[in-house]
């Protein structure tokens, strides 16, 4: 199995934002599908928000690129609610594991985007794709 991670801040609600960082390490924005694999078999996703705005939001991950043999995929990953004094209400969603079965094309590219449907302040997301 191969594990590839991208992370970043989601810039605005209802806006698909490229997760192109790797915690300060130099990397390409998209993920190259490892050679000799045929599927994405899972994802690990962590999300947090500073809760600067009161809202209830759901979060999703979108995958796209020529590395996906059946086209783009979007799947819901978590939710967060902020109600009360935003300064004292930061929200963290523990990393979750999601089983997937997405066919891929080895050596091609997969882009990872995060999105949320409401403004909860400054949300961030990290996604690790598991290839096999």
VMD Tcl script that builds the backbone (N, CA, C; Angstrom):
set m [mol new atoms 396]
animate dup $m
set s [atomselect $m all]
$s set {name element resname resid chain x y z} {
  {N N UNK 1 A 0.833 -1.182 0.000}
  {CA C UNK 1 A 0.000 0.000 0.000}
  {C C UNK 1 A 0.879 1.247 0.000}
  {N N UNK 2 A 0.351 2.294 -0.589}
  {CA C UNK 2 A 1.051 3.576 -0.662}
  {C C UNK 2 A 0.145 4.658 -0.081}
  {N N UNK 3 A 0.733 5.573 0.670}
  {CA C UNK 3 A -0.008 6.644 1.325}
  {C C UNK 3 A 0.500 7.983 0.805}
  {N N UNK 4 A -0.408 8.830 0.316}
  {CA C UNK 4 A -0.033 10.151 -0.211}
  {C C UNK 4 A -0.947 11.203 0.416}
  {N N UNK 5 A -0.353 12.249 0.984}
  {CA C UNK 5 A -1.097 13.254 1.747}
  {C C UNK 5 A -0.997 14.627 1.114}
  {N N UNK 6 A -2.085 15.379 1.185}
  {CA C UNK 6 A -2.105 16.802 0.864}
  {C C UNK 6 A -2.966 17.497 1.907}
  {N N UNK 7 A -2.648 18.777 2.182}
  {CA C UNK 7 A -3.387 19.529 3.199}
  {C C UNK 7 A -3.448 20.992 2.821}
  {N N UNK 8 A -4.350 21.720 3.487}
  {CA C UNK 8 A -4.439 23.154 3.258}
  {C C UNK 8 A -5.686 23.747 3.875}
  {N N UNK 9 A -5.787 25.067 3.754}
  {CA C UNK 9 A -6.938 25.798 4.269}
  {C C UNK 9 A -8.008 25.871 3.193}
  {N N UNK 10 A -9.248 25.672 3.596}
  {CA C UNK 10 A -10.380 25.828 2.686}
  {C C UNK 10 A -10.732 27.307 2.690}
  {N N UNK 11 A -10.677 27.959 1.537}
  {CA C UNK 11 A -10.691 29.419 1.487}
  {C C UNK 11 A -12.062 30.049 1.635}
  {N N UNK 12 A -13.134 29.393 1.241}
  {CA C UNK 12 A -14.475 29.976 1.359}
  {C C UNK 12 A -15.506 28.870 1.231}
  {N N UNK 13 A -16.684 29.093 1.791}
  {CA C UNK 13 A -17.729 28.081 1.681}
  {C C UNK 13 A -18.165 27.944 0.228}
  {N N UNK 14 A -18.566 26.743 -0.119}
  {CA C UNK 14 A -19.012 26.405 -1.471}
  {C C UNK 14 A -17.964 26.693 -2.541}
  {N N UNK 15 A -16.693 26.677 -2.153}
  {CA C UNK 15 A -15.597 26.887 -3.090}
  {C C UNK 15 A -14.631 25.713 -2.979}
  {N N UNK 16 A -14.500 24.956 -4.054}
  {CA C UNK 16 A -13.550 23.844 -4.049}
  {C C UNK 16 A -12.142 24.419 -4.010}
  {N N UNK 17 A -11.380 24.042 -2.987}
  {CA C UNK 17 A -10.052 24.586 -2.759}
  {C C UNK 17 A -9.013 23.474 -2.891}
  {N N UNK 18 A -8.020 23.693 -3.723}
  {CA C UNK 18 A -6.955 22.712 -3.896}
  {C C UNK 18 A -6.212 22.505 -2.588}
  {N N UNK 19 A -6.099 21.263 -2.175}
  {CA C UNK 19 A -5.272 20.909 -1.025}
  {C C UNK 19 A -3.925 20.499 -1.598}
  {N N UNK 20 A -3.004 21.440 -1.604}
  {CA C UNK 20 A -1.756 21.226 -2.344}
  {C C UNK 20 A -0.517 21.259 -1.467}
  {N N UNK 21 A -0.685 21.472 -0.171}
  {CA C UNK 21 A 0.465 21.544 0.718}
  {C C UNK 21 A 0.834 20.195 1.302}
  {N N UNK 22 A 2.006 20.162 1.892}
  {CA C UNK 22 A 2.474 18.969 2.602}
  {C C UNK 22 A 3.249 19.430 3.829}
  {N N UNK 23 A 2.590 20.240 4.654}
  {CA C UNK 23 A 3.154 20.725 5.914}
  {C C UNK 23 A 4.510 21.391 5.722}
  {N N UNK 24 A 4.585 22.266 4.720}
  {CA C UNK 24 A 5.798 23.037 4.482}
  {C C UNK 24 A 6.842 22.358 3.620}
  {N N UNK 25 A 6.632 21.099 3.299}
  {CA C UNK 25 A 7.579 20.370 2.461}
  {C C UNK 25 A 7.276 20.659 0.995}
  {N N UNK 26 A 8.302 20.831 0.201}
  {CA C UNK 26 A 8.124 21.094 -1.217}
  {C C UNK 26 A 7.540 19.863 -1.903}
  {N N UNK 27 A 6.442 20.064 -2.627}
  {CA C UNK 27 A 5.798 18.956 -3.325}
  {C C UNK 27 A 4.970 19.499 -4.479}
  {N N UNK 28 A 4.533 18.625 -5.347}
  {CA C UNK 28 A 3.616 19.030 -6.405}
  {C C UNK 28 A 2.205 19.093 -5.833}
  {N N UNK 29 A 1.360 19.924 -6.436}
  {CA C UNK 29 A -0.009 20.063 -5.941}
  {C C UNK 29 A -0.790 18.766 -6.104}
  {N N UNK 30 A -0.672 18.132 -7.266}
  {CA C UNK 30 A -1.391 16.883 -7.481}
  {C C UNK 30 A -0.550 15.705 -7.001}
  {N N UNK 31 A -1.206 14.573 -6.878}
  {CA C UNK 31 A -0.546 13.351 -6.424}
  {C C UNK 31 A -0.356 12.436 -7.630}
  {N N UNK 32 A 0.869 11.961 -7.817}
  {CA C UNK 32 A 1.101 10.984 -8.877}
  {C C UNK 32 A 0.702 9.609 -8.357}
  {N N UNK 33 A -0.159 8.945 -9.103}
  {CA C UNK 33 A -0.576 7.598 -8.736}
  {C C UNK 33 A 0.646 6.691 -8.808}
  {N N UNK 34 A 0.948 5.957 -7.731}
  {CA C UNK 34 A 2.114 5.069 -7.754}
  {C C UNK 34 A 2.000 4.010 -8.852}
  {N N UNK 35 A 3.149 3.602 -9.388}
  {CA C UNK 35 A 3.181 2.530 -10.380}
  {C C UNK 35 A 2.682 1.234 -9.739}
  {N N UNK 36 A 2.129 0.370 -10.531}
  {CA C UNK 36 A 1.701 -0.961 -10.087}
  {C C UNK 36 A 0.537 -0.950 -9.099}
  {N N UNK 37 A -0.290 0.099 -9.087}
  {CA C UNK 37 A -1.511 0.073 -8.281}
  {C C UNK 37 A -2.709 0.211 -9.210}
  {N N UNK 38 A -3.866 -0.200 -8.731}
  {CA C UNK 38 A -5.060 -0.137 -9.568}
  {C C UNK 38 A -6.229 0.593 -8.897}
  {N N UNK 39 A -6.089 0.908 -7.595}
  {CA C UNK 39 A -7.221 1.492 -6.890}
  {C C UNK 39 A -6.779 2.410 -5.752}
  {N N UNK 40 A -7.663 3.373 -5.463}
  {CA C UNK 40 A -7.616 4.076 -4.169}
  {C C UNK 40 A -8.539 3.274 -3.271}
  {N N UNK 41 A -7.990 2.700 -2.219}
  {CA C UNK 41 A -8.775 1.805 -1.360}
  {C C UNK 41 A -9.219 2.474 -0.060}
  {N N UNK 42 A -8.769 3.700 0.163}
  {CA C UNK 42 A -9.202 4.385 1.372}
  {C C UNK 42 A -8.686 5.805 1.425}
  {N N UNK 43 A -9.247 6.550 2.351}
  {CA C UNK 43 A -8.790 7.909 2.628}
  {C C UNK 43 A -8.825 8.117 4.137}
  {N N UNK 44 A -7.870 8.876 4.616}
  {CA C UNK 44 A -7.871 9.336 6.004}
  {C C UNK 44 A -7.997 10.850 5.942}
  {N N UNK 45 A -8.967 11.403 6.659}
  {CA C UNK 45 A -9.275 12.822 6.555}
  {C C UNK 45 A -9.374 13.421 7.949}
  {N N UNK 46 A -8.709 14.567 8.140}
  {CA C UNK 46 A -8.820 15.337 9.381}
  {C C UNK 46 A -9.234 16.758 9.016}
  {N N UNK 47 A -10.124 17.327 9.802}
  {CA C UNK 47 A -10.634 18.672 9.547}
  {C C UNK 47 A -10.675 19.440 10.860}
  {N N UNK 48 A -10.371 20.739 10.786}
  {CA C UNK 48 A -10.475 21.616 11.954}
  {C C UNK 48 A -10.906 23.001 11.497}
  {N N UNK 49 A -11.541 23.750 12.375}
  {CA C UNK 49 A -11.908 25.127 12.076}
  {C C UNK 49 A -11.715 25.972 13.324}
  {N N UNK 50 A -11.376 27.248 13.135}
  {CA C UNK 50 A -11.220 28.138 14.292}
  {C C UNK 50 A -12.560 28.642 14.805}
  {N N UNK 51 A -13.643 28.340 14.080}
  {CA C UNK 51 A -14.999 28.693 14.491}
  {C C UNK 51 A -15.196 30.187 14.654}
  {N N UNK 52 A -14.564 30.974 13.813}
  {CA C UNK 52 A -14.704 32.429 13.892}
  {C C UNK 52 A -16.089 32.897 13.474}
  {N N UNK 53 A -16.855 32.031 12.808}
  {CA C UNK 53 A -18.222 32.368 12.415}
  {C C UNK 53 A -19.155 31.277 12.905}
  {N N UNK 54 A -20.334 31.675 13.372}
  {CA C UNK 54 A -21.328 30.693 13.798}
  {C C UNK 54 A -21.968 30.049 12.587}
  {N N UNK 55 A -21.945 28.736 12.528}
  {CA C UNK 55 A -22.552 28.007 11.415}
  {C C UNK 55 A -22.516 26.515 11.708}
  {N N UNK 56 A -23.300 25.801 10.956}
  {CA C UNK 56 A -23.202 24.343 10.908}
  {C C UNK 56 A -22.785 24.013 9.488}
  {N N UNK 57 A -21.771 23.183 9.342}
  {CA C UNK 57 A -21.229 22.915 8.014}
  {C C UNK 57 A -20.959 21.437 7.827}
  {N N UNK 58 A -21.075 21.011 6.578}
  {CA C UNK 58 A -20.593 19.692 6.199}
  {C C UNK 58 A -19.386 19.885 5.290}
  {N N UNK 59 A -18.489 18.931 5.307}
  {CA C UNK 59 A -17.246 18.994 4.545}
  {C C UNK 59 A -17.176 17.807 3.586}
  {N N UNK 60 A -16.535 18.033 2.437}
  {CA C UNK 60 A -16.383 16.970 1.442}
  {C C UNK 60 A -14.995 17.038 0.824}
  {N N UNK 61 A -14.588 15.928 0.244}
  {CA C UNK 61 A -13.351 15.825 -0.514}
  {C C UNK 61 A -13.724 15.553 -1.963}
  {N N UNK 62 A -13.056 16.237 -2.879}
  {CA C UNK 62 A -13.256 16.011 -4.298}
  {C C UNK 62 A -11.931 15.575 -4.915}
  {N N UNK 63 A -11.971 14.504 -5.680}
  {CA C UNK 63 A -10.799 13.996 -6.394}
  {C C UNK 63 A -11.045 14.163 -7.883}
  {N N UNK 64 A -10.016 14.596 -8.608}
  {CA C UNK 64 A -10.132 14.764 -10.057}
  {C C UNK 64 A -8.766 14.496 -10.683}
  {N N UNK 65 A -8.744 14.454 -12.015}
  {CA C UNK 65 A -7.486 14.280 -12.728}
  {C C UNK 65 A -7.489 13.059 -13.619}
  {N N UNK 66 A -6.447 12.982 -14.468}
  {CA C UNK 66 A -6.365 11.884 -15.428}
  {C C UNK 66 A -5.969 10.559 -14.782}
  {N N UNK 67 A -5.689 10.572 -13.480}
  {CA C UNK 67 A -5.392 9.343 -12.759}
  {C C UNK 67 A -6.634 8.577 -12.330}
  {N N UNK 68 A -7.811 9.176 -12.523}
  {CA C UNK 68 A -9.066 8.513 -12.162}
  {C C UNK 68 A -9.730 7.980 -13.430}
  {N N UNK 69 A -9.788 6.683 -13.576}
  {CA C UNK 69 A -10.261 6.091 -14.827}
  {C C UNK 69 A -11.753 6.284 -15.054}
  {N N UNK 70 A -12.519 6.574 -14.011}
  {CA C UNK 70 A -13.964 6.762 -14.174}
  {C C UNK 70 A -14.393 8.201 -13.923}
  {N N UNK 71 A -13.457 9.132 -13.910}
  {CA C UNK 71 A -13.797 10.537 -13.738}
  {C C UNK 71 A -13.764 10.981 -12.282}
  {N N UNK 72 A -14.149 12.225 -12.063}
  {CA C UNK 72 A -14.079 12.853 -10.737}
  {C C UNK 72 A -14.988 12.164 -9.728}
  {N N UNK 73 A -14.577 12.258 -8.468}
  {CA C UNK 73 A -15.352 11.690 -7.353}
  {C C UNK 73 A -15.421 12.723 -6.237}
  {N N UNK 74 A -16.581 12.865 -5.601}
  {CA C UNK 74 A -16.745 13.741 -4.433}
  {C C UNK 74 A -17.463 12.947 -3.354}
  {N N UNK 75 A -16.934 13.005 -2.107}
  {CA C UNK 75 A -17.571 12.266 -1.020}
  {C C UNK 75 A -17.530 13.089 0.263}
  {N N UNK 76 A -18.635 13.011 1.010}
  {CA C UNK 76 A -18.744 13.718 2.286}
  {C C UNK 76 A -17.834 13.060 3.314}
  {N N UNK 77 A -17.221 13.897 4.177}
  {CA C UNK 77 A -16.292 13.332 5.153}
  {C C UNK 77 A -16.621 13.669 6.601}
  {N N UNK 78 A -17.243 14.822 6.876}
  {CA C UNK 78 A -17.519 15.159 8.266}
  {C C UNK 78 A -18.417 16.384 8.339}
  {N N UNK 79 A -18.759 16.768 9.557}
  {CA C UNK 79 A -19.535 17.978 9.786}
  {C C UNK 79 A -19.011 18.652 11.039}
  {N N UNK 80 A -19.325 19.948 11.178}
  {CA C UNK 80 A -18.934 20.697 12.377}
  {C C UNK 80 A -19.982 21.766 12.615}
  {N N UNK 81 A -20.292 22.000 13.861}
  {CA C UNK 81 A -21.251 23.037 14.204}
  {C C UNK 81 A -20.655 24.003 15.200}
  {N N UNK 82 A -20.947 25.280 14.997}
  {CA C UNK 82 A -20.465 26.328 15.894}
  {C C UNK 82 A -21.691 27.101 16.349}
  {N N UNK 83 A -21.933 27.124 17.645}
  {CA C UNK 83 A -23.083 27.833 18.176}
  {C C UNK 83 A -22.682 28.427 19.520}
  {N N UNK 84 A -22.682 29.723 19.624}
  {CA C UNK 84 A -22.289 30.363 20.863}
  {C C UNK 84 A -21.189 31.359 20.612}
  {N N UNK 85 A -20.274 31.481 21.547}
  {CA C UNK 85 A -19.188 32.439 21.433}
  {C C UNK 85 A -18.100 31.856 20.551}
  {N N UNK 86 A -17.936 32.385 19.334}
  {CA C UNK 86 A -16.974 31.790 18.409}
  {C C UNK 86 A -15.559 31.696 18.958}
  {N N UNK 87 A -15.126 32.652 19.747}
  {CA C UNK 87 A -13.750 32.653 20.236}
  {C C UNK 87 A -13.453 31.464 21.128}
  {N N UNK 88 A -14.474 30.851 21.701}
  {CA C UNK 88 A -14.238 29.732 22.626}
  {C C UNK 88 A -14.733 28.416 22.058}
  {N N UNK 89 A -15.032 28.395 20.784}
  {CA C UNK 89 A -15.725 27.239 20.224}
  {C C UNK 89 A -14.975 26.525 19.111}
  {N N UNK 90 A -13.672 26.531 19.062}
  {CA C UNK 90 A -12.965 25.844 17.989}
  {C C UNK 90 A -13.464 24.422 17.817}
  {N N UNK 91 A -13.504 23.943 16.607}
  {CA C UNK 91 A -14.008 22.597 16.342}
  {C C UNK 91 A -12.937 21.768 15.648}
  {N N UNK 92 A -12.747 20.562 16.138}
  {CA C UNK 92 A -11.806 19.628 15.543}
  {C C UNK 92 A -12.524 18.314 15.298}
  {N N UNK 93 A -12.345 17.760 14.134}
  {CA C UNK 93 A -12.891 16.453 13.826}
  {C C UNK 93 A -11.706 15.502 13.755}
  {N N UNK 94 A -11.701 14.511 14.630}
  {CA C UNK 94 A -10.600 13.545 14.625}
  {C C UNK 94 A -10.472 12.905 13.252}
  {N N UNK 95 A -9.263 12.532 12.910}
  {CA C UNK 95 A -9.042 11.875 11.622}
  {C C UNK 95 A -9.934 10.643 11.509}
  {N N UNK 96 A -10.565 10.512 10.365}
  {CA C UNK 96 A -11.433 9.369 10.118}
  {C C UNK 96 A -10.887 8.575 8.947}
  {N N UNK 97 A -11.182 7.294 8.935}
  {CA C UNK 97 A -10.803 6.433 7.824}
  {C C UNK 97 A -12.037 6.112 7.024}
  {N N UNK 98 A -11.939 6.265 5.713}
  {CA C UNK 98 A -13.062 6.015 4.830}
  {C C UNK 98 A -12.646 4.956 3.819}
  {N N UNK 99 A -13.337 3.817 3.800}
  {CA C UNK 99 A -13.010 2.823 2.771}
  {C C UNK 99 A -13.506 3.305 1.408}
  {N N UNK 100 A -12.685 3.133 0.387}
  {CA C UNK 100 A -13.034 3.542 -0.974}
  {C C UNK 100 A -12.690 2.416 -1.937}
  {N N UNK 101 A -13.224 2.503 -3.118}
  {CA C UNK 101 A -12.903 1.554 -4.181}
  {C C UNK 101 A -12.963 2.320 -5.497}
  {N N UNK 102 A -11.924 3.131 -5.745}
  {CA C UNK 102 A -11.887 4.010 -6.907}
  {C C UNK 102 A -10.773 3.541 -7.842}
  {N N UNK 103 A -11.126 3.105 -9.048}
  {CA C UNK 103 A -10.096 2.665 -9.996}
  {C C UNK 103 A -9.207 3.828 -10.438}
  {N N UNK 104 A -7.913 3.565 -10.581}
  {CA C UNK 104 A -6.953 4.599 -10.971}
  {C C UNK 104 A -6.090 4.116 -12.131}
  {N N UNK 105 A -5.410 5.083 -12.746}
  {CA C UNK 105 A -4.455 4.796 -13.812}
  {C C UNK 105 A -3.065 5.093 -13.271}
  {N N UNK 106 A -2.249 4.064 -13.144}
  {CA C UNK 106 A -0.915 4.203 -12.566}
  {C C UNK 106 A -0.104 5.262 -13.293}
  {N N UNK 107 A 0.670 6.009 -12.532}
  {CA C UNK 107 A 1.599 7.037 -13.001}
  {C C UNK 107 A 0.921 8.322 -13.480}
  {N N UNK 108 A -0.406 8.381 -13.478}
  {CA C UNK 108 A -1.107 9.616 -13.818}
  {C C UNK 108 A -1.371 10.425 -12.549}
  {N N UNK 109 A -2.099 11.532 -12.673}
  {CA C UNK 109 A -2.232 12.498 -11.580}
  {C C UNK 109 A -3.635 12.520 -10.977}
  {N N UNK 110 A -3.696 12.735 -9.655}
  {CA C UNK 110 A -4.953 12.941 -8.933}
  {C C UNK 110 A -4.817 14.237 -8.140}
  {N N UNK 111 A -5.776 15.139 -8.328}
  {CA C UNK 111 A -5.823 16.384 -7.551}
  {C C UNK 111 A -6.831 16.218 -6.430}
  {N N UNK 112 A -6.525 16.810 -5.269}
  {CA C UNK 112 A -7.375 16.703 -4.088}
  {C C UNK 112 A -7.879 18.095 -3.723}
  {N N UNK 113 A -9.195 18.218 -3.555}
  {CA C UNK 113 A -9.788 19.481 -3.152}
  {C C UNK 113 A -10.660 19.256 -1.932}
  {N N UNK 114 A -10.735 20.285 -1.077}
  {CA C UNK 114 A -11.633 20.274 0.063}
  {C C UNK 114 A -12.692 21.331 -0.124}
  {N N UNK 115 A -13.871 21.098 0.441}
  {CA C UNK 115 A -14.972 22.058 0.325}
  {C C UNK 115 A -15.864 21.935 1.562}
  {N N UNK 116 A -16.473 23.041 1.948}
  {CA C UNK 116 A -17.488 23.029 3.004}
  {C C UNK 116 A -18.656 23.884 2.533}
  {N N UNK 117 A -19.829 23.661 3.125}
  {CA C UNK 117 A -21.011 24.347 2.623}
  {C C UNK 117 A -21.436 25.559 3.454}
  {N N UNK 118 A -20.693 25.918 4.482}
  {CA C UNK 118 A -21.035 27.085 5.296}
  {C C UNK 118 A -19.756 27.674 5.892}
  {N N UNK 119 A -19.818 28.940 6.229}
  {CA C UNK 119 A -18.656 29.662 6.758}
  {C C UNK 119 A -18.512 29.421 8.254}
  {N N UNK 120 A -17.492 28.658 8.623}
  {CA C UNK 120 A -17.202 28.417 10.041}
  {C C UNK 120 A -15.922 29.117 10.483}
  {N N UNK 121 A -15.441 30.046 9.672}
  {CA C UNK 121 A -14.193 30.737 10.003}
  {C C UNK 121 A -13.098 30.325 9.044}
  {N N UNK 122 A -12.045 29.715 9.571}
  {CA C UNK 122 A -10.897 29.297 8.756}
  {C C UNK 122 A -10.697 27.787 8.879}
  {N N UNK 123 A -11.462 26.992 8.111}
  {CA C UNK 123 A -11.288 25.544 8.199}
  {C C UNK 123 A -10.043 25.068 7.455}
  {N N UNK 124 A -9.460 24.007 7.958}
  {CA C UNK 124 A -8.342 23.342 7.293}
  {C C UNK 124 A -8.675 21.863 7.157}
  {N N UNK 125 A -8.024 21.222 6.200}
  {CA C UNK 125 A -8.286 19.810 5.962}
  {C C UNK 125 A -6.999 19.134 5.523}
  {N N UNK 126 A -6.812 17.912 5.966}
  {CA C UNK 126 A -5.716 17.063 5.504}
  {C C UNK 126 A -6.335 15.772 4.990}
  {N N UNK 127 A -5.857 15.315 3.834}
  {CA C UNK 127 A -6.376 14.093 3.217}
  {C C UNK 127 A -5.199 13.205 2.853}
  {N N UNK 128 A -5.247 11.967 3.306}
  {CA C UNK 128 A -4.278 10.949 2.906}
  {C C UNK 128 A -5.022 9.910 2.078}
  {N N UNK 129 A -4.571 9.723 0.840}
  {CA C UNK 129 A -5.150 8.693 -0.019}
  {C C UNK 129 A -4.329 7.411 0.122}
  {N N UNK 130 A -5.016 6.284 0.150}
  {CA C UNK 130 A -4.373 4.976 0.288}
  {C C UNK 130 A -4.534 4.236 -1.048}
  {N N UNK 131 A -3.416 3.948 -1.688}
  {CA C UNK 131 A -3.410 3.263 -2.977}
  {C C UNK 131 A -2.993 1.806 -2.804}
  {N N UNK 132 A -3.607 0.926 -3.583}
  {CA C UNK 132 A -3.215 -0.486 -3.566}
  {C C UNK 132 A -3.417 -1.068 -4.957}
}
mol reanalyze $m
mol bondsrecalc $m
mol representation Tube
mol addrep $m
